[in-house]
Amino acid sequence: MTKPKLMLTWNGRQHKIKIRLDDTRMYGNVYGMLGDADGFSSNDLKKSDGKFTTKFEDFGNSWEIPGSCN
């Protein structure tokens, strides 16, 4: 794969960032805090252990790098 094309947009509001993948080969092949880009928002809250949650705080905390938020 060549360098992926990614666009990050911040509208100036707290907690509101939009990220767009311009390379369709990435759809469904990414994971983490941004979801998997498969077009289904219902499966975007997948925690780092592979389990799903409906709680945003649990989702975010699962991706924390130990010692990074002290």
Backbone hydrogen bonds, N-H to C=O, Kabsch-Sander energy under -0.5 kcal/mol:
donor,donor_aa,acceptor,acceptor_aa,energy
6,L,4,P,-0.6
7,M,20,R,-2.5
9,T,18,K,-3.0
11,N,16,K,-1.1
16,K,13,R,-1.2
18,K,9,T,-2.9
20,R,7,M,-2.7
22,D,5,K,-2.4
22,D,20,R,-0.6
23,D,5,K,-0.7
24,T,22,D,-0.8
26,M,23,D,-2.4
27,Y,24,T,-0.9
28,G,36,D,-1.7
29,N,26,M,-2.7
30,V,36,D,-0.8
35,G,32,G,-2.0
41,S,39,G,-0.7
43,N,40,F,-1.4
44,D,41,S,-1.5
46,K,44,D,-1.2
47,K,45,L,-0.6
47,K,51,K,-3.3
50,G,47,K,-2.3
53,T,45,L,-1.9
56,F,54,T,-0.6
59,F,55,K,-2.2
60,G,56,F,-2.9
61,N,57,E,-2.7
62,S,58,D,-1.6
63,W,59,F,-0.7
63,W,60,G,-1.1
64,E,61,N,-1.3
68,S,65,I,-2.6
70,N,67,G,-0.6
